[in-house]
Amino acid sequence: MKLAIGTTDGAMLCGHFALSSAFIILDIEDGRIISQTIRERGSGACGNHKSFLELLQDCRAVLCGGISQAMEQMLSSHGIEPVVSAVKHPVDEAAALYLNGRLQTTSERICICH
């Protein structure tokens, strides 16, 4: 399984999915991280939703700190589960909490770009 984590600085979970400039991709087997890569998106305004699908097409889930309803629906329709953390975490901590089933999530879907 591949898990993506949105980030702007490589250290913290991004506060809003569409503002992620990169995604840390974790390859997970038997509940353990076996490898990690970074897929760069670039910086800028909330943007091209198609580029997200291209970056995440082989991922099963993506962790973020906020997401619009439209983006959530688009990801879900392509088999990618959006997981919205209720608390901002360092990337490593968010991954560990998610893998242990202890990540505090929210069903609130907001877009802070407008």
Secondary structure as the mmCIF struct_conf table of DSSP 4:
data_model
#
loop_
_struct_conf.conf_type_id
_struct_conf.id
_struct_conf.beg_label_comp_id
_struct_conf.beg_label_asym_id
_struct_conf.beg_label_seq_id
_struct_conf.end_label_comp_id
_struct_conf.end_label_asym_id
_struct_conf.end_label_seq_id
STRN STRN1 LYS A 2 THR A 7
BEND BEND1 THR A 8 ALA A 11
STRN STRN2 MET A 12 LEU A 13
BEND BEND2 GLY A 15 HIS A 16
HELX_RH_3T_P HELX_RH_3T_P1 PHE A 17 LEU A 19
BEND BEND3 SER A 21 SER A 21
STRN STRN3 ALA A 22 GLU A 29
TURN_TY1_P TURN_TY1_P1 ASP A 30 GLY A 31
STRN STRN4 ARG A 32 GLU A 40
BEND BEND4 GLY A 44 CYS A 46
HELX_RH_AL_P HELX_RH_AL_P1 HIS A 49 LEU A 56
TURN_TY1_P TURN_TY1_P2 GLN A 57 ASP A 58
BEND BEND5 ARG A 60 ARG A 60
STRN STRN5 ALA A 61 CYS A 64
BEND BEND6 GLY A 65 GLY A 65
HELX_RH_AL_P HELX_RH_AL_P2 GLN A 69 SER A 77
TURN_TY1_P TURN_TY1_P3 HIS A 78 GLY A 79
STRN STRN6 GLU A 81 VAL A 84
STRN STRN7 SER A 85 SER A 85
BEND BEND7 ALA A 86 VAL A 87
STRN STRN8 PRO A 90 PRO A 90
HELX_RH_AL_P HELX_RH_AL_P3 VAL A 91 LEU A 99
TURN_TY1_P TURN_TY1_P4 ASN A 100 GLY A 101
STRN STRN9 THR A 105 THR A 105
TURN_TY1_P TURN_TY1_P5 ILE A 112 CYS A 113
#
